[in-house]
């Protein structure tokens, strides 16, 4: 936390709060009535009646839908006091269609509570990390379930506040924070049980942070015990429904969930797979349900970014990572898999995404600082613009014409609706006309004539971003990059280690042979491989057909219809292409390790594995990083392999570059989509470019040549 | 280093043979395909060796591999496009590379970043705008367009590598030439360029190979059969499916990759270094 810039911090929090407020109030006004909303509104009406009557003993009598604790419902009831009374909504079964026509003032008043709570949650997260607050503010699934009359808003806020106050206590040891944390945990449990999982995360984090000696452990027990008791006391205090018969009512309330999860019709009919929570987090766009409320959903993108922020978050505040891990493990294990449960995790998820943004910014800043330091320390070269100009002008001119102009034109295309219908207009300069007109007027033109190019603006990126994240394409592309480079590095390093010892027989011969795949162009290699693997015509696939599924490569039969098997096939091919260069890189690295090192290790009695793990690997790995990043870029951009695989039966997996090509290609069937989508293809390319900037920045940091990029 | 025991030697050889088998599989399958004279269309049954060994497919490919286009035409197109691409990328990029290698000027560092970024962009990222621009100019379907497109792909990479080549020439050599009264241009053409030439040639080779093996972007641009390159012909054969014996596909793949493999085996070390953007070990 940067304390030197309190003003900007406050500003960021306010901006996040304003954004969260706007999005949530819009959603609250426009979202249709969902399951359970009518039930909770009825519960709130009952409480409102109790508050009105002034007979607070009634609080112990009522808790409509008693499987959930009453605190959030009571809060809704409190705000219902601001609107006139309305006849009590009918009692309906939980799986009945929602009552579409809730009384408007009541619905509005109840939803307003959620809007306020949701905004506060985002603002609190922005206090921890402004980018994280921003991500939570725009997280569509969170917006939906905190703006409707659901039970998520209050526990989402109190659980985050409980963890936050706990971390404050961890830092400055003031008991006030701990008391607040315990109380907030109690309130969380009294709002919705599921959110109380943070209690486990806090305890675990606390235990991890405690030194493992008797005194510290005793202190941990001395503090954690009252903290837990306080949480329990607050929980009971905030749950008046339990007062008349605490154990009995608590038991039936909790047992309800176990029964609901295992035997209710709703859960069984939904029949969602074990991994469904991951789908809700990484692939689902709530825009599918409410296209008019959520035009662009960034949830999967936030989740993807969050994956990159986890290491930094773990270093900074491990409790949030534990929160995510425990919560996710529970959701995976628990049979009921409703989407709203994900809201228990969106706060730490957004925080992790915010940390990723922060980490990236920090690394850029560090690069910039080292670059400046280097610049100051460096002896001046022939530094003169006048001398450079004669060389610079022709070169820059050609570079601008051949490289920069197309990229600029591409950017302009991406801001329009340019496609095959408007190609004639586009070629006659329609793209520039549309973009300049759009930039001057500052608004999107209404597409009256589809034979003309129209300006859309930066908004044209949103559906593309939405598509590539919610379809899992971007996630697959990154997964592909990691898997293929990881396998290539593993086999490459393995081969180089086998060939390392000078006395291995036929050493040179093997090495020369292993380099072969690297020399064969990617296109030809891919065709060669599909002549081995494709069902019905491939060499080994035919063997598998002939000799039955008993032989080891029986997965070759019918891989086309199975994305997992398709991925395996593609990985085998990319491993074949890619391992030789990794082998060369690793061999070059191993040569740099002096023989004395290995002799010393042998003398100290290290086993082969030990000397590799503790001596060679730490020396070798830094030398491999540039090769890994470059291979990563190639894998991320992989096009020819996928393009050819599409002709040999891969209909399920593709990369951004391949999709862009096929969306663009005006003469193809366009991968089952309408072809000639020039603007969309251009937008995809620009997004790819932005992602590659991250790769290039990484490369800059790590490689020796990178030293040349930034400061030579 | 210790001499491996017999058992270690044996195990190592087994593992190496497994990797070798993996490397060999597609190559053997292609060889088997290429010399199978009995094949009329796609293969439909498994054979470890060709059913009927024959050079016929190879000869057929060397005559007319694709539709009625002669092999020599395809080869001529391929070589023309590849050489021109390499030459253009080098000539047009050289002065920029030299400027980045030797001089300091405002905007140099953002320039280097842009250069590296454009060098790692996927080819399709350039194809999209170039298609429209070259269509508008009315030259999209010509070989010249193909050369321009491939030169665009290759140029950032070539500039990056030439820059490294120029940088590796010690500044003192140029200063000595200046002291003897040589102009900037004379120093460049007579001193720096010849010294950097071997590295530059390797960068040019990479540009050449890129153009030589590219097909998908090419098919976006070219329409007529007589402006097709070898790589594009292979792709077309695959696309046409059952129309001609796949032994020809195998033969064409062999014919195309053989020279490249030879080049790679000769220039292994330098190519390796250049393809990793000068980041590999030395």
Interface residues (C-beta under 8 A of the other chain):
Chain A: X371 X380 X381 X382 X383 X384 X385 X387 X388 X390 X391 X392 X394 X395 X396 X398 X399 X402 X403 X404 X405 X406 X407 X409 X410 X413 X423 X426 X427 X428 X429 X431 X491 X494 X495 X498 X499 X501 X502 X503 X504 X505 X506 X510 X512 X513 X514 X515 X516 X517 X518 X519 X520 X521 X522 X523 X524 X525 X527 X528 X529 X531 X532 X536 X537 X539 X540 X542 X543 X545 X546 X547 X576 X581 X584 X585 X588 X589 X591 X592 X595 X598 X602 X623 X626 X627 X630 X633 X637 X639 X640 X643 X644 X647 X657 X658 X660 X661 X664 X665 X678 X681 X682 X685 X688 X689 X692 X693 X695 X696 X699 X700 X703 X704 X705 X706 X708 X709 X710 X711 X712
Chain B: X1 X2 X3 X4 X9 X12 X13 X15 X16 X19 X20 X22 X23 X25 X26 X27 X29 X30 X32 X33 X42 X43 X44 X45 X46 X92 X93 X94 X95 X96 X97 X98 X99 X102 X103 X104 X105 X106 X109 X112 X113 X114 X116 X117 X118 X120 X121 X122 X123 X124 X125 X126 X127 X128 X129 X130 X131 X132 X133 X135 X136 X148 X151 X152 X155 X156 X159 X164 X167 X171 X184 X209 X212 X213 X214 X215 X216 X217 X220 X231 X234 X235 X238 X239 X246 X249 X250 X253 X256 X257 X260 X261 X263 X264 X265 X268 X272 X275 X276 X277 X278 X279 X280 X281 X282
